[in-house]
């Protein structure tokens, strides 16, 4: 059974992180780059927001009686096959899974610019 309260709570937290990222984005390039805390904050806000989106994806998919996706990327694509979002939007959002993995596992250096 889909838990609307869970989804609403996670979406509210995502919106809070987006608001915080918006404040960071309003800093000048120079001001942003002069303090490494800004980069750490931006990465953490992104990681949390993307993680919560993935949580929502898995919840919607599994509680609708479907097999869990094989990975985070597929969780976005699967929502398009279930009619939750368009295929184009799902493909675009699925790229967030890769960014999340780069942030969490430090696969590659992330250019702060």
N, C-alpha and C positions, 0 to 999 in steps of 0.2 A: 504494500500500500504506500503510495506516495505521501510523504510527510511534508505538507505545505509549510508548516512552521519551520522545519529544518531548512527548507529552500529559502524561505523569506529571511531567516536569520543570516544565512550565508550570503545572500544577495545584499543585505544591509551592510555586512562587514566588507564586502567587495566595494560597495559604494563609498564607504569610509576611506578605504585604501586609495580609491581613485581620487577622492577629494584631496588626500594628502599628496598624491603624486602630482595633481594639478598645481598645488601650491609650490612644489619643487620645480615644476616646469616653468613657473613664472620668474624664477631667478635668472639673472643674466648668465650667459655661458661662462663668463669669467668668474662670477660669484659661485656658480655651481661647481666649477672645477677647482676652485681654491681650497675647498674643504672636502676631504675624502669621505667624510660622514655622509655627505649628500648622495654620493654614489652608493654607499652601503644602504642608506635608507631607500633609495629608488629600487635597488635590487630586492630588498626585503619586502617592500610593498608589492612589487610585481610577483614575487614568489608566492606570497600569501594570497593575492587575488587570483592568480592562475590556479593555485592549489584548491581554492574554494570552488572555482568553476569546474574543475575536474571532479571534485566531490559531488557537486550537483549533477554532473553528467552521469557518473556511475550510479548515483541514487535513482535518477529518472530511468535509466536503462534497466537496472536490475529489478527495481520495484515495479516495472511494467512487465516483468516476466521474461525478460530477455537475458541471454548469456552475457556475462560481463565482457567488456571490450578487452582485447589482448594487451593494449597499452593506452597511455594517456592521449596520444594523437588520435587513435581510433575512437576514443570516447566522444570527441567532437564530431567526427565524420558520421558516427553511428546515429547521432541526434538528427542529422539531416535525413537519414533513411527512415527514421521514425516520424518525420514531419514536424519536428520541433523547430528547425531552422532550415534555411535554404542551403543547398549544397555549396554555393559560393561562400556564404558566411561561415559555414562549417570548415571549409578548407582554410579560410583566412584565420579563423580562431584556432585551428589545429596547430598552426605554427607556434602558438603560445606554449604548447607542450614542450617543444624543442627549446624554447627560450628558458622555460622553467628548469629543464634538465641541465642546461648550460650554467645557470645560476647555482643550482643546488650542488651539482657534481663538479663544478669548475672544469668542465671539459675544455673550454677555450677561454682565453682572456677576453673579457668584455670591454670594449672600448668605451670609456665613460662619455665620450662625445657623441 
